[in-house]
Amino acid sequence: MDKMRKKSPQRLIAVLVFLVFLTGCKKEQAKEETPTKKAEESALSDPLPSWNDGKTKTAILDYVKDVTNSDSPNFIPVKDRIATFDNDGTLWSEQPFYFQLFFALDQVKAMAPKHPEWKNKQPFKAVLENNMGELMKQGKTGLLQIVAVSHAGMTTDEFESNVSKWINTAQHPTKKKLYKDLIYQPMLELVKYLQDNQFKVFIVSGGGIDFMRAWAEDVYGIPKDQIVGSTLQAKYNYNNGQPTISKLPALDFIDDKEGKPVAIEKYIGKKPVFAAGNSDGDLQMLEWTASNKYKNFELYVHHTDSIREWAYDRKSEIGKLDKGLDEGKAKKWEFADMKTDWKIIFPEN
C-alpha cells in the first residue's frame, strides 16, 4: 500500500471514481402529533451528546422540535418526514481511497492463491504488488477485470457473504481500525435522533448498493430497503427450483451528483425534508431537498480535523467540496465542522 499512496492523486481519481460507482419505518401513531416513546426519552437528555454546543447543533435541535410540533405552522406529517444521508465521508471516512476500493483490492489478493497465473498477468499482478501506477495503466479494461472478480460473476448471496467477512475483519492501512469502526459517532446520533422523531432515514450514496446493504443495517440501524446506491446489472436464474440472482460486470446506474435526485424519485418517491452530505457529489441531493415545500434542512459535513481524521475540501480528489462549499454558504445551509462541532469523531469502543 506504500507504493499506492505515493502515486499522484490526480492520476488516481479517475480509477477510484470509476470503480466505486461501478460497484455498487416506524409505524405512524394514531395521531401524528403524539411523540413516540423513544422521542420522549430522548427529550429528557441530550440526543446529540457527541456534538459540541453551538450553531449547528442548535439548528438541528430547533428544526426537529419545530417540524414535529403539531402546533407549529412548520409541522411536517410523519409520512413526509424523509431524510437522506450520503455514506462515504458523511457516515464513515473515505480517505485515502473509498473503502469499497480497498475491498475490491483485498478480494483480489484473497483469491490469488487459487489463481497462480495472476502473478504474471495484469491487472492482477499490479494489485498483488500494490502497484497502483501500473494498475492505472491498465485503464478501463483492467478495472472491469477487477470488478468482475471482486463484485460480479457470483450470486448476490455469495457477494454479501464476501462483504460481511471483509467488513468484520479488514483494517484501514493507517488508522489500524476496522473499516466499520471508522464511522462517525455524531452522525450515528443524528440518524437515531431523526428516527426517534419518526423520520424515515435513507442512505443515498455513490457506493455500491449491494456492498452497503451487506453491513450498513447492523452498523447504522438503517434498514436494507432504505439504502440506495450505484448498481451493476444482474441476472435471475431459476436454478432448478433454487432461484438465484447473479451480479454482472456491467454498469446499471450511478447514484452520484445528478443521479441522486433521480434515484430518490425512483426508489423513494418523495422529496426529502432533511439531507446530509459532504462533497460536490451530494450537491444536487441537497438542492433537491431545499426545493421541498416543507421546511427543510441541508447539512454538509466539513472535514477540518487533520489530527483525529483528515482535513480536505476544495483540492481533494476524494470527497471534493468546492461548489457545494460556496453554494452551501450562500444559501445558509448548515456545516458540521469536524474540528469544532464534534467532541469525538469515531465511536469509543
N, C-alpha and C positions, 0 to 999 in steps of 0.2 A: 504493500500500500504506500510505502515511502516514495516509490517511483511515481505513483499516480499523483500524489499531492504536489509534486514538483512541476507537473505539466501546466501549461498555460490555461487558465480558466476560460479564456476567450475561445480557445480551440475546443475545449471540453463541453461547452454548454450545448452545442447542437446535439452531441451524443446523449447527454443527460436528458434533455427535454424530449427527444425522440423516444428514448427507451421508456421513460416514466409515463409518457402518455400512451404508449402502445400497450402497456400492461393493463394494466388496469385502467303507545299513547294512553296516554292515560284516558279513561272514560270520563266524559263530562258529568258533572254533578247535575242533579235535577234542576238546580238553579245555578247559573254560571257565576253569580256574584258570590256564592259561598266558597270561601277558600278551602283548599284541601287540607287534610290534617298535617301533611308534611310542610305545607306553606306556613301554617300556623306555628309549627315547631321552629321553622327557620326564622320566623319573625322575632322569636324570643331571644335569639342570639345573632351574632354576625354571620350572615350567609356567605360572606366572602372574606374569611379570616386571613388568607394569604395576600390580600390586596392592602396596600397602604392607604390610609385615609387621604383623599384628595379629589380633584375634579372628576377624574374618570370613574372612580368607584362611586362617588356620589351621583353622578349622571346615570349610571346603571341602576342603582337602587331607586332613584327617583322615577326613572322611566317605568320600571316594572311595577312600582307601587301605584303609579298613575294609571297605567293602561289596564290594570287588574281591579281597579276600584269602580264598582258599578255606578257610583255617583259621579264619576268624572266624565266630562264631555269627551275625553280621550279613551274611554273604555273600549277594549277590544274583546269581542266574543271569543270564547275558548276555541271554537272551530277555526278561527282565523289567526290564532297565535302560532305562527310558523317562524322558526328560527333556523338559519343555515350557517354552518361553520365550515371553512376550509380546513384541511388537515395539515399538510406539510407547512411548517413554520407558523401555524396557528394553534394547533392542538399538540403537536410534538415538533421536535427540532428537524432541521433539513440540511445541516451542514456536515462535512464539506460537499457531500452529494446527497441527492434524495435517497432516503433509506431503502426505497424499493430497488434502486440500482445496486446497493450493497447486497440485497437479497439475490438478485439475478447473478451477480458475480460469485457469490458464495455457493449458489446452486450448481453452477458450472464446476466449481472446484470439488464439491461433494460428489458429483457424478463422474469426475475424471478417472478414478480407479477402474471403472468399467469401460473406459474409452482411452486406452493407452495411445491410440493414434492421435489424440488431441495434443500430445506433447510436441508434435511436429506439424500441426495443422492449425492454420488461422481460421477464425479469430480466437480460437480456444487457447492456442499457445500464448497469446498476449495476455489473456486473463490469468492463466496459470502462473505466468511470470510477473504478474502485477504491472504490466507494461501498458498503461493507458494510451500512451502515444502511438504505439503500434496498433492498438485496438481501434483508435480513431481512423487510422489509415485504411481500415477495412470498410469504412463507410456504411451505408445503409444495408448493404448485403450482409456484412459481418454482424451488424446489430440484429438483423432479422434472425440470424442463426442463433444468437444468444437468447433472443426471445423465444425461439422455437423450442429450445431445450429447457429453459427455465420457467416459462409461463404457458406454453402451449404443448400440443401433442399428448395431452393427458386429460383425464376426466376432471370435472370441477371438484369432485371429492378428493382425488389424488392431489390436486393443486392446493386445496385447502389444508390437507394434511401436511404438505411440504412447508407451507407458510407458517402453520401453527408450531411445527417443530423448530423452525428458524427463529420465530419471534420470541420463543421461550428459552432460547439458548445463545443466540448470536449477540456479540458485544460490539459496541461502537469502537472504532480503532483508536480514538484519542480520549474519549470520555471514560472508557473502560466500564461502561454500564450496559445492561441490556437495552436494546433499542426501545423496547416498550416501557422502560423506566425513564426515558428522555421525553416524557410527556409533561405538559405544563400544569402544575397544581392549581394556579389561579384560574386557568381555563376550565379545569375539571369542576371547580367550584361554581363557575359561571354557568356551565351546562346544567349542573344539578339544580342551581337556583332557578333557572328558567323552567326546568322540568317540574320542580316543586310548585311553580306558579302556573302550571298547565299549558306551558308552551310545548309544542311538538318540535323536537330538535332533530335536524338532519345534518349529516356531513355531506358537503358538495365539494368534491376535490378532483384535481387533475390526476391523482394517483389511481391505480387500477382498482376497480370496484371489487373484484374477487380477492385481491390482495388485502384490502382493508376489512372486508367482511369476515375474513378468517380470524381476526383478533380484536377488532375495534369495539365490538359489542361488550366483550368482557372488560376491556380497558377503560372505555369511556362511558359505558352504560347507555349507549345509543343503539337501538335495535338494528339488526342487519338490514331489515327492509326500509330503514331510514338512512341508508348510506348510498350515495350516488357518486359515481366516478367514471373514469375512462374505461372503455371496454374493448376486448377483442371479439372477433366473430366466434360463433360457437355452432356446434352441430349436435342434433339429437340422434340417438341410436337406440332402437328398441331392445337390442342385445338379448334376444331370446327370453323376453319376459323380465330382464333385469336392466331397465332403461338407464341410460347414461347421457350426460351432456359433455361433449369434449371441446376443449379450447383450441381454436385455430390460430395460426400465426399471421393473422390479417386484421388490420385495424377496423373497428366498428364505429367508435365515437370518441372524440377528445373532449373531455369535460374541463375546459380551461378558457379563460377570457370570455369571448362572446358565447362560447359553448355553455357556460354556467347558467345564464338566464334561460337558455334553450332547454337545458337539462331540468332545471327547476320546473319549467312549464310542462315539460313532457312527463316527468316522473312524480312531481308533487302536485302540480295543478293549481297551486295558489302562490301568490306573491308573498315573500317573507315580510315580516314586520321588524325582524332583527337579523342582522347579518354580521359575521366577523371573518376577517381575512388578514393577510399580512403582506401581500405583494400586488404588483400590477396585474397579475393573473386573476385577482379577485375583484378588480375594479368594477367590472361590468355587473357582477353579482351585487355589489354594494349600491351601484347606481339603480339597478332594478328594484332593490329594496326601498331605496329613497323615493321611488315614484309611487309607493303604496299610498292609498287614500287614508289609511290609518296612520296614527302617529308611529314613526319608525325610528330605528336606532342602527347606526352604522359604526362599526368598531374595527380599527386597524391595530394589530399587534406590531409594535415597532421594536425591532431588535437593536437595542442600545447597550447591552451589557456584555462587554468583551471578556469579563472575568468569569462570570457564572455561566454564560452561554456563548454567544457570538454577537458582534456588533456589525451590522451591514444594512444598507438600504439602496441608494441610488446606483452605486457602482458594482453591486454584487451580480454575479452571473446566475446565482441560485437565489430565488426569492427576491428579485429586484423590486424595490419600492421607489418609484420615481414619479410617474404620472399620478399614481394613487396618493402619494405624499402631498403633492401640490393640490390636487382636487379635493382631497380629504380636508386639508386645512382651509381651503377656500370655502367649502361648504359646511365647515364647522362640525365635521364628524369627530368622533372620539378616537383618541390614540392611547393604547395601553403601552406606556413606556416601561420596558422591562426593568431598566435600571432604577427608576424612581417609583414605579407603581406597584412592583411586586416584591413582597417580603422574601419569598422564596420562589424559585423557578421550577425545580423538579420535586416530586414527592420525596419526603424524607422517610426512607424505609428503615 
